[in-house]
Amino acid sequence: MRSGKIRGIPSGATSGRDEEVGCRDRGPRPVQRNRLKPYPYQGFWCILPLPDRTLRSCHPSQGATAVVERFRPIRFSRAGVRGLQVSATLSINDRVKELWAAGQNVYHLAFGESRFPVHPKIADALCRNVQKRCYLPAAGIPELRKAIAEHYGRVFDLDVAPDQVVTGPGSKSLIFATLQCLGEEIIIPQPSWVTYAPQVHLLGKPITWVPTYPESHYLVETDALQVALQESHHDMGNPEVLILNNPGNPTGTMRSPEQNQPLADFCREQELMVISDEIYARTAFTDIPFVSFGKYYPEGTVVMGGLSKDLSLGGWRFGVAVVPPTKGGRALATALTNIASNVWSCVAAPVQYAALVAYSGDSEVEEYVKLCARMHSIRTRYLYDLMVQLGVQCVEPSGAFYIFPCFDQWRDALHARGIHNDKELALHLLEKYEIAALPGSAFHAVRNFCLRISSSCIDLATDDQADALVAAFRDDPDPKRFIRNHHPRLQKVAERFGEFIEELKR
Ligand SMILES: Cc1ncc(COP(=O)(O)O)c(C=O)c1O
């Protein structure tokens, strides 16, 4: 502090905070105001601590008495965070919790989190392995990779070897790592899960959008893909990777085997790699069986899965990537493992041992997965039937726990109420009807006035409620009685939506 200049900051350039800067021997000195402009990042002013050396130069042993100025603006990299927003789904969840904490009622239909209890055998495995605290192999322990490979054979009829399996902390991280490894330009359907586009942006890769439509159940069609590819080639692009999500978030729709084959043929012809996000595979609830895209295009498909949805273990962060059974696929597994070892090291050790039970084929665990899928299906279908009754356009869901209704037919009535887009519609529903839903634009929907509505959290706010709901369903699996006797808030949601549609008709 001898020269009145703090090391690392130009003279007089401090944070602009009213902090006292001084030395014991000289007494307090006047506050110095910042002459460096704080760096605007998404409307926020960002400041960060200076490196250690600044603190050392002001260490109390050298005479500093008060809090010493030690902030300066962050300089964000161009490639990394610019334009990145917090995940729409996570931020609405936080907002709803805030509103609840403030004593407000909100019907939470905005978050896609399966909330049924942890299966006792899996919970027990986690507890038994709590002392496992060493780093484990980056791709996962060998016995787990073997169990997962066998699981994919048993459940999805895929021929998978253990070295095709890479585990990670949630499929989100593995999708990101795979996007990092593959292709320079990525094709993403519209609408699609909120996270794909931000991940591709983070990697600084361009996106080619391929629109999907309610008439074709929001499924990617080869014609639309062909057009998107042509346009992209015309712009000098060369998309090499397509992301598919089946069953899909936000629409809940699912590709049938007949729809998979032509798309697989097209991808093979165009030499497109496919990242097939099948995290909702075991929540499918139609008569049509779920078939993995890897079955149709094994040499070009990376299948993504995990435990977050079918076993309600989102917070445990466990995901799986199954790479193609080819030389290239093995090279991808190595690349993913290298990323894993340099970024997250490995999945938490106790979680890996618990996952061993989840993937073991244990009959009780398998029965539980099916039970949960049935409960999700009843809750989701209730909302879908409600939309149909109210005359709202909505494509029938076949899996996951989402519906994607569109209120476009009331465009004029909405405009008359000052509602011009889906964000305003979501806000109106929250403020006037206490319903939290996500705007379709968060999923890059092509149409206006769509909402993503999730059935996953309602009437499942606490662990006790989750336990009670499972017990009740085991006792009496009749869908009507399950809703009528155990879903008071879901029934309220029906009332509130009814009032909203009445409002629009007035
Ligand atoms: C389509 C889709 N993929 C992946 C994920 C992420 O799952 P995980 O918990 O495995 O990261 C989600 C979670 O909401 C999702 O909706």
The ligand as an SDF file (V2000), in Angstrom:
LIG
                    3D

 16 16  0  0  0  0  0  0  0  0999 V2000
  -34.4230  -35.2550  -23.0450 C   0  0  0  0  0  0  0  0  0  0  0  0
  -33.5420  -35.2930  -21.8550 C   0  0  0  0  0  0  0  0  0  0  0  0
  -32.2960  -35.7700  -21.9860 N   0  0  0  0  0  0  0  0  0  0  0  0
  -31.4500  -35.8180  -20.9480 C   0  0  0  0  0  0  0  0  0  0  0  0
  -31.8370  -35.3490  -19.7110 C   0  0  0  0  0  0  0  0  0  0  0  0
  -30.8250  -35.3240  -18.6000 C   0  0  0  0  0  0  0  0  0  0  0  0
  -30.8370  -36.4230  -17.8610 O   0  0  0  0  0  0  0  0  0  0  0  0
  -29.6570  -36.7210  -16.8380 P   0  0  0  0  0  0  0  0  0  0  0  0
  -30.2550  -36.5680  -15.4940 O   0  0  0  0  0  0  0  0  0  0  0  0
  -29.2590  -38.1310  -17.1750 O   0  0  0  0  0  0  0  0  0  0  0  0
  -28.5460  -35.7680  -17.0830 O   0  0  0  0  0  0  0  0  0  0  0  0
  -33.1180  -34.8350  -19.5230 C   0  0  0  0  0  0  0  0  0  0  0  0
  -33.5170  -34.3090  -18.2120 C   0  0  0  0  0  0  0  0  0  0  0  0
  -34.4520  -33.6000  -18.0440 O   0  0  0  0  0  0  0  0  0  0  0  0
  -33.9950  -34.8160  -20.6250 C   0  0  0  0  0  0  0  0  0  0  0  0
  -35.2350  -34.3380  -20.5110 O   0  0  0  0  0  0  0  0  0  0  0  0
  1  2  1  0
  2  3  1  0
  2 15  2  0
  3  4  2  0
  4  5  1  0
  5  6  1  0
  5 12  2  0
  6  7  1  0
  7  8  1  0
  8  9  2  0
  8 10  1  0
  8 11  1  0
 12 13  1  0
 12 15  1  0
 13 14  2  0
 15 16  1  0
M  END
$$$$
